[in-house]
Amino acid sequence: MSGFVCILHRDGAPIERALLQFLTDFLSYRGPDARESWIDGSIGMGHALLRTTQESKSERQPASLEGRYWIVADARLDAREQLIAELRHAKREVRASASDCELILQAYAAWGTPCVDRLMGDFSFAVWDAGHKQLFCARDHFGIKPFYHAQRGDVFLFSNTLNCIRLHPHISGELNDAAIGDFLLFGLNYNNETTCFRNIQRLPPAHSLTASSRGLQIKRYWTPPTDGRIRYGSPEQHVENFQSILEKAVADRLRTDRVGILLSGGLDSSSVAAVAKEVAGRKARASKIRGYTYVYESLIPDREGDYAREVGEFLGIPIQFVAMDEAQLFERWDETELNSPEPLDNPFLAVISDTYRDISTECRVLFSGEGSDNLMDFQMWPYVGDLRRRGEWRRLLTEVGNYLWIRPFPWRGIREPPCKSPGPVEGTDRATKIMGGASDSSKGAWIVVAAAMDASV
């Protein structure tokens, strides 16, 4: 992904050019195609560009429009044709070949901050409105693209790269005990507004942020629709509608000459591969598709390669097999380039990183079958509410029984609302509640005690 950074001095103090350039240069590994910065008094932006679409071949960032609006972004927009039609209807002159960041700028110029309601895709961006002396930032609906921010006094700083913010001299390395505790207990931070560092916050998915001399305002612009039902006349119509949506989603990501796909031979990745092959064949200039499959050749019985090979042969997609037999758990864990600013629990991080690095030499867009069901994780209760409102009691009992059989403890970690900015004591209380009381559970008890000692209570 491309990398960006921005510094705003809310008191009007000038930006230190050397510092901004230092932070921008740090992002060079994010974007090897171009690296530029821009300063106007108390606002400074830096960007490292990775081109992944045909429209981005002539893109430059930070980009400007009408001398009033400036943008830095890591964005890939869906439904471009629809957005362009709406912009033209709003009397904006927009080229069909405009880059995604240009479309976001045009949308902001046309509709202001509500422009985010018309955007679809994977994006995190910031627009500087020089007329109103205001920054408008947004993160996509599902949080595919990261966005981190920090405020220390009158300095507001943000980036899509956590380690970039940590390099600013005003940002300390003090840890957020609640986030660390969440990771040790559950494998992830349950508060999506925080990071593992106390001074650095995370903009949650489907949220926007406005910053000016008056302060910061964060608000949600979208919520996953869980009310109502989608009903068609027949099972065939459900399949046709799903296929149409899947084709559009794949087509929106096939805007480049070469793409890869992590092909397991299973239902999800094979479906994506089949649709990608079909959509690519309808293009005037077809994208070349190549598959990559992780396999075990001798360590354990594994037919993943056989299934992936069958799919590849049927679709006419060449496949490169990546043998995992020699991979070691937590291999090279102490290497600097593999270090993550926040904890990761993937024991095969080294071999996966090596594979992605090799794949990146052949293509810059990589499909997978991951994430197909993530939206519905922990979303049983809206469905239960719908069945209750409709009085479908027999189906409700059956569905809840099946759900509890699969997930015996569905309330763990989701019934307690996330704290805004928990301190050590708040994090201790939350962990205690989720575990059902520290006195009754030995699991994680040492974390509760350590957090309490750190808070001197």
N, C-alpha and C positions, 0 to 999 in steps of 0.2 A: 504494500500500500504506500501511497505518497505520505510524506511527513510534513507537518506544519507547526508553527509556533507563533504566538502573538503576545506582545506586552503592551498594556495600557496603563499609563500613569494618570490616575483619576484626578490628581491635583494639578495637572497641566505641565508637570516637569518634563523636560526633553528626554527622549530615549537615548540610551548609551549605545552607539552604533557597534562598538566592538563586542559588547555583550550579546546583542541580537545576532551578529554574524557568527559568534561562537556557538550559540544555540542552533542556528540554522545549519552550520557545518556539521554539527553532531548528527543531524538527520540525514546525512548523505547516504547512509546505508539503506534508508527507506526509499529514496528516489535517486537513481543514478543518471536520469536523463537531463535534469536541469536543477539548478539551485540558485535561488534569488531571494532578495530581501527588499523591503520598502519601509521608509520612515517618513512620517509627517508629524513633526512636533512631538506630541505626547503618545503617539500610537506607532507601533512598529510590527511588521509582519514578516515572517520568513517561511520559505517553502522549498521542499525537495520533491521533485516530480518523478513519478513512475507512470509511464504511458501504458494503458491497458485497453484502449479502445481506438477505433479508427478516427473518431472525432478528436481525440486528444493529441494527434500527431503534431499539430501546430500550437498546442496549448502552452501558455506561460502563466505562472503564478508567482507572487500575488498578481491578480488580474483586476482591472478597473473598468468601470462603465460610466460614461458621461462626466468623468472627472470628479464624481461625487461618491460613488460606491466602490469599495475595494473588498476582495474576497481571498481567503485561503480555504482550501477544501481538500478532502479525500472523499470523492463522491463517484458513484455510478448510479445514474437515474434509470428507473423503469418508465415505461409508457411515455417515451419521449414525444412521439407523434401527437398524443393527446395534449401534453403540456404545451408543445409548440403551437397547436391550434388555439388553445386557450389564451396564450400570450398574444398571438396575432389578433384574436378577437378583442383583446384589451388594448389594441392599437400599438403594440410593440413590434418593432422590426427585428425579426429573428430569422437567422439562416437555418436551413434544415441540417447543415453540417456543424452547427454550433456545439462547442464542448459542453459537458455537463455543468462545469462551474459557471460558464457564461449563461446557461439557462437559469441557474439559481440566481445569479445577479439580475437577470431580466425579470424573474419572478418577484424578487424583492422590490425592484423599481416599480413594478406594476401594482403590487398588492401590499407592500410593507411586510411587517412581521407575520401576518396571517398567510404569507406565501407558503409556509411550511405545511399548511393543510392541503396544498395541491401537489406536494412532492411525494414521489414513491421511489423506493430503491434503498441502496445502502449508502449512507452519507454521514459525515460530520463536517461542519463548516462554520465559518464566522464571516459576517459581512460588516464592514465598517461604513456607517452612514455619516459622511463628513458634515452634511447639512444639519443633522440632529446631534452630532457628537455622540454617537451611540453605537455600541457593538451588539449585533444580534447573532446568536449562536444556536445551533440545533444539532441533535443527534437522531439517527434514523429510528424507525418504529420498534425494531427488535434489538437495537444496540449492537449491530454487526460491526460498525465502525466505532472505535473508542474515542472518548473525549474527556480530558482531565483538566482541572482548573485549580487555581490557588489564589488567595488574596492575602497579602501581608501589608497592612496599612493602606496606603493609597496605590499600591502596585497590584494590578490584576494580571494574571499570567495564565495562559492555557496552551495546550498542545494535544495532539493525538498520540503522543509518546510520553509515557510516565517518566522515564529516565531523563528526558529532555528538561522537564520541569524541575527535577531534582538538582540539576546543574546550576540553577539560579542561586545566587549568593544569599538571597533572603529566605530560601527554603531549607528547613532543617531536616535531618534524617530521623527525627523522633518517630517511633512506631505507634500505630493505632492498635492498642491491646485488644480491643473488641474484634477487629478484623482478623488479627492473628489467631485469637481464640476460636473464631468461627472456622477458620481453615483447619485448625488442629482437630476440631470436633466433627466437622461436617465435610471438609474438603473444599469449601469455598466460602467467600464472604457473603453473608445473607443480606447485608445492607448495600444495595447497589448505588448509594450516594457517596460511599466512602471508599478509600483505598487502604492499603496497609501502612500508609504514612499519614500522620495526624494533620499535617499542613496541606495535604493534597486531597481534593475531592473529585468525585466522578459524576459527570452529568448522566443521569439515568436515561435509559432508552425512552423514546417518544417524549422527550422534554426539550424545551428551548430555554435559553438564557439571554437576558438583556443586561448589559453593563454600561453605565454612564457615570457622570460625576454625582448623580443622585443615589447611586448604589447598584446592587445586583437584584435581579428578579428572575426566579426559576419557576416555570410552570409546565404542566403536562399538556400536550396538544392532541394526544390520541390515546384511546384505551381499546384493547382488543374487544371486539363485539361478542358478547356471550349471551345476550338476550335474543329471544326469537329463534326460529328454526328455518333451515333451508330445505324446502320440499319441492320435488319435481314429480311429474306424473308417473314415472317408471324408473326402475334401476338403470336402464340404459341411458336415460337423460342425466342421471347423476354422473355416470361414467363420462359421458360426452362433455359435460360442463367442467369436470375435473381435468379432463385431457386438454380442453381449450385453455384453461388457466395455466396448466403445466407448460404447454407449448409457448405461451406468452412469456412466462418466467424464464424459460431456457433461452428463447430468442433475445430477450433483453440482455442476456449475458454473453451472447455469441457475436459481439461487435468487434471481433479481432480476427487475425488471420490464423492463429494457432491456439488451440485450447487442449488442456489435459483433463483427465477424469480419473479419480481414485476408484477403480472398478473392482468390486469384490465378487461379482457374480450373483449377489443377492438382489432382492426385489427393488430396493430404492435406487442404488447406483446404476443398475442395469436399465431401469426405466428412464432415468435421466440420460444415459448414454443413447438409448434408442431414440428418444425425442430429439436430442442434440444432433444425431446423425440425420434424422429426417428434416429438421429445420435447416441445417447447414446445406443440405442438398437442394433446397428451394431458393437459396440465395444466389445472386448473380455471381458472387465470388465466394465460393464455399470455404468455410473454415476447416482447417485440417485438425482432426481429432486423434488423440493418442491416449491409450489407457495405461495406468500404473497399478500394479497389484502387489500387496504384501503377501508373501507365502512362506511356509515352513517346508523345506525339502526333506529333512531327515529327523529333526528334533521331535516332532509330534505328528500324528496322522492329520493331514490337512488336505482337503479337496478344494479349497478356495481357488487355487490356480486353475484347476480343471474347469470349474464353473465359469470363471472369468474368461478362460480361453474359448469356451463354447460361445459365450456372448460376443467376444471380439470377432471370432470367425464368422458368426452369423451377421453381424453388423458391418463387417469389413473395417474394424478398428484395430490397428497394431497395438500390442500390449508389451510393456516392459515389466518383468517380474523382479521384485525386490526381496531377496532372501533375508529372513529374520533369524536364521538358526544361530548365527554367531553374535547376535545382539546381546549385550549384557545389561542387566538391570542397573539403572542410574549410572550408566557408563559416562565417563568424563564429566561428572557432575560439578567438578570444581573448575572447569574451563570458563574463562571470563566471557567468551562470546556466547556461551549457553546459559549464562546467568540471567534470570528473570527478576525484575524489581519486585514482583509479588510471587508468592509460593505457587508451585505447580506440583501436581501429584502424578505426572506421567513418567513412569520408569523408563520409557523408551524415547525420551526427548532427544537424545543425541542422534540416534539413527534416523528418526523422523526429520530432524533438522537437516541432516546430511541429504536425505532424499529430496526434500523440498528445494534445497540449494541446487541439486542436480536437475530437477524438473524445471527450475526457473531459467535454465540456460536454453530450454526448448520451447517454453510457453510461459505466459504471464497471467493466464486465467486458468484456474483449476476447479473443476466441478467435483462434487462428492455426493454421497447419499446421506451424509450426516445432517442431523437437525430436522428431519422430516416431521417428527412428532413433538418437538420441543414446546410449541405453543400450548399444547394440551397437557403438559406436565402440571400436576397439581390443579387442574381445572375441572375436577369432578364435581365440585360443589355448585357451580352455576348450572350444570346439567341436572343435579339433584333438585335445585330450586325450580327449574323449568318443569320437571316431572311432577313436583308437588303442586305447583300452581295449576297444572292441568288435571290433577286428580288421578294420575296414572300410578296408583299405589303398588300394584303387582309388579310392574316393570321397575319401579323405583327400588323395591326390596331386592329384586333379582340383580339389578345393576350394581347397587351398593355392596351386596354380598360378594359379587365377582371382583369388584374393585378392592375390597378389604382382603380378599384372598390373595390378590397379587401384591398389594401394598399394605401390610398389616399395621403400619404406623404412619398413616398419611398426614397426621397433624404435626409431626416433628419438623420444626424449623419453619413452619409456614403460618401457624396460628398466632404467633407473637408478631405484632407489627414491627418493622425495622425502626430503630431509633434514628433520629436525625444525625446527631454527632455524638455517639456514646463515649463517655469517659470510662475509665477502668471499672468504676463501681457499677455503672449502667451495663457495661458489657458482662460483668460478673452476674448481675441479676438476670439478664436475658439468658445467659448460658445455663444458669441454675434452673430457670423455668422450663427451658426446652428439654433439659435432661431429666426433668421430673423431680428436682430437688437434689442438691449435692449430697445431703446426708444419707440418701437412699441409693446412691449410685456411685460406684467406684470409678466408672468410666468418666474421665475428664475432671475428676475431683481436684487433681493437682493443678489444673488450669485455673479453677475457681479460686483455690487458695493462693496461687501465685499472683493472680490479678488483685486479690484483696490486699496482699502484702505490698504490692506495688502502689496501691492507693493509700497505704498507711492506715488501714482500718482493721 
